[in-house]
Structures are given as C-alpha cells and as structure tokens.
C-alpha cells in the first residue's frame, strides 16, 4: 500500500511542479521548482500505523519531510483562513 500511495504522491508532486513552473514563467522566473516538503491530510480515524505508512509513502515519493494533518484540523484551518 505504501508504494501505491507513493506513486499517487509522485504524480501530485509532478502536477504541482508543472503548475508552479508555468506560473513562474508568466512572472519571468525561469526556475524549476523543487518541492521538498508537504502537508498531507489524513482521515480523522487513521491509526498511528496508517499515519506512519503515509509518512513512509511521502519519503518513497521523494519528499524529505511530510507533515500529517487530520482532516477536521485542516478544515478548521481553512475556515479560519477564510475569515482573515
């Protein structure tokens, strides 16, 4: 399962890099984007074992650090950011 999750994360990273590179080209920056870290949301019911597996998947995908955030916490943060 970790390997499958890693492949999904790799694809998401590739898509993010492509979009960021497009935006940079429009802004006259010619750099290739490197994404060394990520925040990944996980369901609230995930066990510690599942969270550890998700972190390992991030490492397999090439991320040096993965911060996990439970989905209810992510929703609360997003709600709070909208209020700013």
Secondary structure, 3 states (H helix, E strand, C coil): CHHHHHHHHHHHHHHHHHHHHHHHHHCCCCCCCCCCEEEEEECCCCCHHHHHHHHHHHHHCCCCEEEEEEHHHHHHHHHHHHCC
